[in-house]
Amino acid sequence: MSDDDLNRVQREIDEQLEKMRIGWVRLATADFDPEERKKIRERIISNEDQLMVSLERKWALRRN
């Protein structure tokens, strides 16, 4: 396990979490039409999927 690899994956995780936070804040603080709300929510879901991929990579690196 390389510290550089772990640091890189952690940065990816942090970025995904920030993107999700921004999406949720947008939904909570502004009025959007239903179509735009759906698009924002789909981006959040996509970020959640990417987050899981990054977390699984992190856990795999820690095991090795």
C-alpha positions in Angstrom: 0.0 0.0 0.0 1.5 3.3 -1.1 0.8 6.4 0.9 0.6 8.3 -2.4 -2.1 6.0 -3.6 -4.1 6.3 -0.4 -3.8 10.1 -0.5 -4.9 10.2 -4.1 -8.0 8.1 -3.4 -8.8 10.1 -0.3 -8.7 13.3 -2.4 -11.1 11.7 -4.9 -13.4 10.7 -1.9 -13.3 14.3 -0.6 -14.1 15.7 -4.0 -17.1 13.4 -4.4 -18.4 14.3 -1.0 -18.0 18.0 -1.7 -19.9 17.6 -5.1 -22.7 15.8 -3.3 -22.8 18.5 -0.5 -23.1 21.2 -3.1 -25.9 19.4 -4.9 -27.9 18.9 -1.8 -27.3 22.6 -0.7 -28.6 23.7 -4.2 -31.7 21.6 -3.8 -32.3 22.9 -0.3 -31.8 26.6 -1.0 -33.2 27.3 -4.4 -36.4 26.8 -6.3 -36.0 24.7 -9.4 -38.5 23.3 -11.8 -39.1 19.6 -11.5 -36.9 18.8 -14.5 -33.9 20.7 -13.1 -34.4 19.1 -9.6 -34.4 15.7 -11.3 -31.1 16.5 -13.1 -29.5 17.7 -9.9 -30.6 14.6 -8.0 -29.2 12.4 -10.9 -25.9 14.1 -10.5 -25.9 13.5 -6.8 -26.7 9.8 -7.4 -23.8 9.6 -9.9 -21.5 11.2 -7.4 -22.7 8.6 -4.8 -21.8 5.8 -7.2 -18.4 7.3 -7.8 -17.9 7.7 -4.1 -18.5 4.0 -3.6 -16.0 3.1 -6.3 -13.4 5.3 -4.6 -14.2 3.9 -1.1 -13.8 0.3 -2.4 -10.4 1.2 -3.9 -9.4 2.8 -0.6 -10.4 -0.3 1.4 -8.6 -2.6 -1.1 -5.4 -0.5 -0.8 -5.6 -0.7 3.0 -6.0 -4.5 2.9 -2.9 -4.8 0.7 
